[in-house]
Amino acid sequence: MKTILIQILLIGEGLLSLLQAQEYKEVLRFDSPAARQAVAVGDHHIYAIDNHHIIKYTLDGDSVGEWKDDAPFSVKHLNSGIVVGDKLYCAHSNYPELPMASSIEIFDTNTMQHCGNISFGIQYGSCTWIIPGEDCWYVFFAHYENKSQQPGRDVSWSQLVRFDCQWRATQAWVLPSGLVERVRPYSLSGAVRINGKFYCTGHDARECYVLSLPESGSRLHWEATIPVPFFGQGIACDSDKNLWGIDRKKREIIKAQYK
């Protein structure tokens, strides 16, 4: 009975997973001047994402196109991106400005031209990642405890919102309290979805937090913490379920394979 109680407590804090964690090992790394906020991956290309700059690469790391905003910037702070068909959907915010405002900026992956926008205004927080679901979209909105802190709100106000295909909010979930403590003063910067679970990264830690939707209540379930060879920020997952991330200090893109 004592052993069972200990296990339940560990699961509640997302710590039992450390005993069962998967491990991702680095298998590829290459330089990119735009590897500052995130990386996105399609079937045939990789996209390094900076605040106002995106560079398109082949899977071998050869540059084949780019998009760059011109000052005064219409795009303030791209946070992450995901490739869906021939479009690159990027989470965007006005960080570090207040009040927080967010949008999704859409790019044509063939022409590397900006081709669409979905604006959330100042409703939810700072949009840091987006993932398509089954006839829906999952969008994460962060709150911070730094120069961009919304008055009266802290990291615990971060939330995952599910939208239908007409971009109407249908449900929302908050972070586990233990994870709030783990990532503060920042929040979750990137995520991918594998087998129905969200593999999330923070701002600079070399770890991935595996979250799932709860059966009841409004708090996400923290299932695991997985070591990864990159330092938070926006991540990607390819068709072989390899994880991709960045080293923003070295401006490098990193591919990690499950071992």
FIROZA-317925 format. One record per residue (C-alpha): residue in three letters; chain; x, y, z. Coordinates in pm, whole numbers, always signed. Example, Ala and Ser with C-alpha at 12.3 -4.5 7.8 and 13.67 -1.06 7.14 Angstrom:
// residues 2
NODE rest kette     xx     yy     zz
NODE  ALA     A  +1230   -450   +780
NODE  SER     A  +1367   -106   +714
***
This chain:
// residues 259
NODE rest kette     xx     yy     zz
NODE  MET     A     +0     +0     +0
NODE  LYS     A   +283   +239    +87
NODE  THR     A   +449   +174   -252
NODE  ILE     A   +121   +242   -434
NODE  LEU     A    +73   +573   -249
NODE  ILE     A   +426   +684   -335
NODE  GLN     A   +367   +603   -702
NODE  ILE     A    +42   +802   -706
NODE  LEU     A   +218  +1103   -557
NODE  LEU     A   +496  +1082   -811
NODE  ILE     A   +252  +1059  -1100
NODE  GLY     A    +71  +1364   -970
NODE  GLU     A   +388  +1568   -996
NODE  GLY     A   +496  +1422  -1329
NODE  LEU     A   +805  +1269  -1167
NODE  LEU     A   +744   +896  -1194
NODE  SER     A   +807   +946  -1564
NODE  LEU     A  +1174  +1014  -1498
NODE  LEU     A  +1208   +644  -1414
NODE  GLN     A  +1037   +545  -1740
NODE  ALA     A  +1144   +826  -1970
NODE  GLN     A  +1216   +786  -2335
NODE  GLU     A  +1544   +926  -2457
NODE  TYR     A  +1615  +1124  -2771
NODE  LYS     A  +1970  +1137  -2907
NODE  GLU     A  +2109  +1397  -3145
NODE  VAL     A  +2169  +1261  -3497
NODE  LEU     A  +2205  +1580  -3704
NODE  ARG     A  +2297  +1944  -3650
NODE  PHE     A  +2352  +2233  -3891
NODE  ASP     A  +2385  +2612  -3879
NODE  SER     A  +2103  +2853  -3956
NODE  PRO     A  +2101  +3230  -3890
NODE  ALA     A  +1723  +3212  -3841
NODE  ALA     A  +1733  +2934  -3577
NODE  ARG     A  +1639  +3169  -3296
NODE  GLN     A  +1276  +3093  -3214
NODE  ALA     A  +1178  +2759  -3363
NODE  VAL     A  +1204  +2495  -3633
NODE  ALA     A   +922  +2345  -3842
NODE  VAL     A   +945  +2034  -4059
NODE  GLY     A   +749  +1917  -4364
NODE  ASP     A   +782  +1609  -4582
NODE  HIS     A  +1072  +1749  -4783
NODE  HIS     A  +1187  +2070  -4615
NODE  ILE     A  +1286  +2229  -4284
NODE  TYR     A  +1200  +2584  -4179
NODE  ALA     A  +1412  +2785  -3935
NODE  ILE     A  +1202  +3055  -3768
NODE  ASP     A  +1317  +3386  -3621
NODE  ASN     A  +1106  +3683  -3509
NODE  HIS     A  +1070  +3833  -3859
NODE  HIS     A  +1262  +3583  -4072
NODE  ILE     A  +1205  +3228  -4202
NODE  ILE     A  +1460  +3023  -4400
NODE  LYS     A  +1358  +2711  -4594
NODE  TYR     A  +1605  +2420  -4616
NODE  THR     A  +1621  +2078  -4772
NODE  LEU     A  +1634  +1788  -4528
NODE  ASP     A  +2012  +1788  -4579
NODE  GLY     A  +2042  +2152  -4471
NODE  ASP     A  +2071  +2336  -4803
NODE  SER     A  +1898  +2676  -4810
NODE  VAL     A  +1636  +2697  -5087
NODE  GLY     A  +1417  +2996  -4997
NODE  GLU     A  +1326  +3253  -4734
NODE  TRP     A  +1076  +3509  -4611
NODE  LYS     A  +1185  +3827  -4436
NODE  ASP     A   +973  +4106  -4294
NODE  ASP     A  +1087  +4462  -4354
NODE  ALA     A  +1100  +4734  -4089
NODE  PRO     A   +873  +4870  -3959
NODE  PHE     A   +782  +4510  -3887
NODE  SER     A   +425  +4398  -3947
NODE  VAL     A   +517  +4069  -3780
NODE  LYS     A   +649  +4127  -3429
NODE  HIS     A   +747  +3793  -3272
NODE  LEU     A   +706  +3454  -3442
NODE  ASN     A   +720  +3187  -3172
NODE  SER     A   +683  +2851  -3349
NODE  GLY     A   +544  +2692  -3663
NODE  ILE     A   +385  +2379  -3806
NODE  VAL     A   +355  +2261  -4166
NODE  VAL     A     +6  +2155  -4277
NODE  GLY     A    -17  +2064  -4646
NODE  ASP     A   +152  +2343  -4841
NODE  LYS     A   +111  +2600  -4563
NODE  LEU     A   +332  +2697  -4271
NODE  TYR     A   +122  +2813  -3975
NODE  CYS     A   +319  +3025  -3728
NODE  ALA     A   +221  +3123  -3374
NODE  HIS     A   +273  +3497  -3337
NODE  SER     A   +256  +3750  -3056
NODE  ASN     A   +350  +4111  -2985
NODE  TYR     A   +596  +4006  -2709
NODE  PRO     A   +723  +4192  -2507
NODE  GLU     A   +454  +4457  -2560
NODE  LEU     A   +146  +4493  -2338
NODE  PRO     A   -139  +4429  -2351
NODE  MET     A    -63  +4088  -2504
NODE  ALA     A   -198  +4041  -2856
NODE  SER     A   -171  +3726  -3068
NODE  SER     A   -234  +3585  -3411
NODE  ILE     A   -151  +3298  -3644
NODE  GLU     A    +48  +3401  -3951
NODE  ILE     A    +29  +3173  -4255
NODE  PHE     A   +292  +3126  -4527
NODE  ASP     A   +286  +2943  -4861
NODE  THR     A   +568  +2687  -4839
NODE  ASN     A   +612  +2683  -5219
NODE  THR     A   +655  +3057  -5269
NODE  MET     A   +756  +3150  -4912
NODE  GLN     A   +509  +3438  -4926
NODE  HIS     A   +282  +3545  -4642
NODE  CYS     A    -69  +3437  -4742
NODE  GLY     A   -301  +3455  -4441
NODE  ASN     A   -373  +3572  -4088
NODE  ILE     A   -598  +3468  -3800
NODE  SER     A   -604  +3732  -3526
NODE  PHE     A   -700  +3663  -3162
NODE  GLY     A   -655  +4021  -3044
NODE  ILE     A   -596  +4054  -2669
NODE  GLN     A   -829  +3777  -2549
NODE  TYR     A   -605  +3496  -2424
NODE  GLY     A   -237  +3582  -2385
NODE  SER     A    +77  +3527  -2592
NODE  CYS     A    +29  +3262  -2865
NODE  THR     A   +335  +3034  -2856
NODE  TRP     A   +230  +2716  -3041
NODE  ILE     A    -46  +2568  -3255
NODE  ILE     A   -131  +2209  -3349
NODE  PRO     A   -410  +2078  -3573
NODE  GLY     A   -638  +1815  -3423
NODE  GLU     A   -935  +1617  -3547
NODE  ASP     A  -1155  +1890  -3699
NODE  CYS     A  -1006  +2140  -3456
NODE  TRP     A   -698  +2340  -3364
NODE  TYR     A   -511  +2340  -3034
NODE  VAL     A   -356  +2678  -2955
NODE  PHE     A   -143  +2756  -2652
NODE  PHE     A   -140  +3100  -2493
NODE  ALA     A   +139  +3179  -2248
NODE  HIS     A   +161  +3420  -1957
NODE  TYR     A   +489  +3531  -1807
NODE  GLU     A   +645  +3673  -1492
NODE  ASN     A   +895  +3911  -1649
NODE  LYS     A   +889  +4239  -1841
NODE  SER     A   +590  +4110  -2040
NODE  GLN     A   +377  +4012  -1741
NODE  GLN     A    +14  +4107  -1776
NODE  PRO     A    -89  +4300  -1460
NODE  GLY     A   -266  +4069  -1216
NODE  ARG     A   -169  +3751  -1403
NODE  ASP     A   +122  +3507  -1378
NODE  VAL     A   +239  +3184  -1547
NODE  SER     A    -58  +2993  -1401
NODE  TRP     A   -286  +3188  -1640
NODE  SER     A   -128  +3006  -1937
NODE  GLN     A   -380  +2785  -2114
NODE  LEU     A   -438  +2547  -2402
NODE  VAL     A   -748  +2644  -2603
NODE  ARG     A   -924  +2419  -2851
NODE  PHE     A  -1088  +2593  -3148
NODE  ASP     A  -1322  +2446  -3407
NODE  CYS     A  -1252  +2492  -3779
NODE  GLN     A  -1427  +2831  -3772
NODE  TRP     A  -1190  +2942  -3494
NODE  ARG     A  -1452  +2943  -3223
NODE  ALA     A  -1316  +2847  -2880
NODE  THR     A  -1480  +2527  -2754
NODE  GLN     A  -1269  +2417  -2455
NODE  ALA     A   -960  +2519  -2256
NODE  TRP     A   -718  +2366  -2005
NODE  VAL     A   -457  +2506  -1769
NODE  LEU     A   -114  +2373  -1673
NODE  PRO     A    -48  +2143  -1375
NODE  SER     A    +71  +2348  -1077
NODE  GLY     A   +397  +2151  -1060
NODE  LEU     A   +475  +2233  -1421
NODE  VAL     A   +399  +2600  -1363
NODE  GLU     A   +668  +2599  -1095
NODE  ARG     A   +906  +2412  -1327
NODE  VAL     A   +886  +2657  -1620
NODE  ARG     A   +834  +2995  -1451
NODE  PRO     A   +906  +3282  -1509
NODE  TYR     A   +832  +3166  -1865
NODE  SER     A   +576  +2917  -1993
NODE  LEU     A   +557  +2658  -2272
NODE  SER     A   +733  +2773  -2590
NODE  GLY     A   +670  +2483  -2828
NODE  ALA     A   +494  +2151  -2872
NODE  VAL     A   +419  +1862  -3107
NODE  ARG     A   +146  +1598  -3082
NODE  ILE     A   +241  +1230  -3087
NODE  ASN     A    -16   +955  -3037
NODE  GLY     A   -264  +1203  -2895
NODE  LYS     A    -23  +1347  -2638
NODE  PHE     A   +141  +1689  -2635
NODE  TYR     A   +522  +1690  -2617
NODE  CYS     A   +597  +2039  -2490
NODE  THR     A   +911  +2245  -2439
NODE  GLY     A   +979  +2540  -2214
NODE  HIS     A  +1198  +2842  -2275
NODE  ASP     A  +1549  +2701  -2227
NODE  ALA     A  +1552  +2363  -2046
NODE  ARG     A  +1674  +2051  -2226
NODE  GLU     A  +1357  +1856  -2156
NODE  CYS     A  +1017  +1776  -2301
NODE  TYR     A   +699  +1761  -2092
NODE  VAL     A   +442  +1505  -2205
NODE  LEU     A    +89  +1631  -2138
NODE  SER     A   -251  +1479  -2206
NODE  LEU     A   -608  +1606  -2187
NODE  PRO     A   -780  +1514  -1860
NODE  GLU     A  -1088  +1295  -1834
NODE  SER     A  -1235  +1544  -1588
NODE  GLY     A  -1153  +1890  -1462
NODE  SER     A   -966  +2165  -1645
NODE  ARG     A   -601  +2087  -1565
NODE  LEU     A   -376  +1908  -1816
NODE  HIS     A   -222  +1580  -1700
NODE  TRP     A   +161  +1577  -1679
NODE  GLU     A   +265  +1224  -1775
NODE  ALA     A   +639  +1239  -1836
NODE  THR     A   +952  +1449  -1857
NODE  ILE     A  +1185  +1343  -2136
NODE  PRO     A  +1549  +1460  -2184
NODE  VAL     A  +1614  +1615  -2527
NODE  PRO     A  +1935  +1754  -2681
NODE  PHE     A  +1800  +2104  -2751
NODE  PHE     A  +1718  +2403  -2534
NODE  GLY     A  +1343  +2457  -2533
NODE  GLN     A  +1178  +2694  -2783
NODE  GLY     A   +961  +2585  -3078
NODE  ILE     A  +1002  +2222  -3182
NODE  ALA     A   +884  +1995  -3464
NODE  CYS     A   +817  +1628  -3533
NODE  ASP     A   +870  +1461  -3871
NODE  SER     A   +683  +1168  -4025
NODE  ASP     A   +926   +923  -3860
NODE  LYS     A   +852  +1081  -3519
NODE  ASN     A  +1199  +1230  -3490
NODE  LEU     A  +1204  +1549  -3284
NODE  TRP     A  +1363  +1870  -3416
NODE  GLY     A  +1471  +2168  -3209
NODE  ILE     A  +1719  +2454  -3202
NODE  ASP     A  +2016  +2588  -3011
NODE  ARG     A  +1932  +2958  -3023
NODE  LYS     A  +2269  +3071  -2885
NODE  LYS     A  +2465  +2886  -3153
NODE  ARG     A  +2194  +2940  -3419
NODE  GLU     A  +2177  +2568  -3500
NODE  ILE     A  +1902  +2325  -3596
NODE  ILE     A  +1911  +1986  -3421
NODE  LYS     A  +1748  +1656  -3516
NODE  ALA     A  +1692  +1401  -3239
NODE  GLN     A  +1600  +1037  -3279
NODE  TYR     A  +1436   +811  -3023
NODE  LYS     A  +1683   +557  -2884
***
